[in-house]
Amino acid sequence: MVVGMHAKDILIDGYGRIREEVHAVLDGLGPEELHHRPAPGANSVAWLVWHLTRVQDDHIADAFDLDQVWLAQDWQKRFGLDLPRHDTGYGHTPAKVARVRVESAGLLTGYYDAVHEQTLGVLRALAAKDLERIVDERWDPPVSLGVRLVSVLSDDLQHVGQAAYLRGLVQSAAA
């Protein structure tokens, strides 16, 4: 670890890695590859990236009392999905997964980048004591900001890894 590195620097690095992986996963994929589902009930690359972005957007906005980028910057309208405005994909049935369709990977990267910028803004402003602030009392023990930020980081990295695996499956099947 670099001398003088703070928790916020580690979080900024971690969230930057999500962004790198999102771009790598989506690079060069067309609509057919984005929406391919390898088995009934499986997720697509498009759904996985949309979902991880929606979760990050929702949880960061909630933890910092901000508007979701999805709504504030009209991404919900740009995507035009037949889903409720605040839907993050949590608990989606296969039928709802199928509703997440995009015209291009650029729409997904554009939305992710906008969420990433909002995330970076709040992370850069963090003080160490902020990480102890309770952001969700519905759990026992209550969830601190630090725990929530690591939880989102973990969830997003898992989903982008799933998307990368699926990309490989789709591309190997086409070869």
Residue, then its C-alpha position, 0 to 999 in steps of 0.5 A: m500500500v502506498v504511504g498516505m493512502h486513505a480508504k477513499d483512495i482505495l475505494i476510488d481505485g476499486y470503482g475505477r476497476i469496475r469502469e475499466e471492466v464494464h468498458a472491456v466487456l462491452d467493447g465491440l459487442g453488437p445487439e445480438e451479443l448484448h442480448h444473448r442468453p445462453a439458457p432459459g432464465a439466464n441473464s444477458v450481458a446487457w442485463l448484467v451491465w444495466h443491473l450493476t449500474r442501476v444498483q450502483d446508481d441507486h445505492i450511491a444516491d441513497a447513501f449520499d441523499l442525491d438524485q439517481v443519475w437514471l432519473a435526473q439525467d433522463w437515462q430512464k427515458r433514453f433506455g425506454l424499458d418497460l419497467p418501473r422507474h426505480d427498478t434496479g433489476y433485483g429479483h427480476t424474473p426471466a421475463k423482466v430480464a428479457r425486457v432489458r434491451v438496448e440498441s447499442a453498447g454505447l448506451l450502457t457505457g454512457y449510463y455507466d460513465a455518468v453513474h461513475e462520475q457521480t460516484l467519484g464525486v462523492l468518494r473524492a469528498l469523503a472524510a474517514k469519519d464519513l465511513e462510519r455514518i449509518v446509512d441503513e438501519r433495516w439490518d442488524p447491525p445497521v449498515s455503515l457507509g463504508v460497508r455499503l460502499v464495499s458491498v456495492l463494489s463487491d456486487d458490481l465486480q461480481h456482475v461485471g465478471q459474469a458479463a465477461y464470462l458470458r461475453g467469452l461464451v458468446q464470442s466462442a460460440a460465434a467463432 
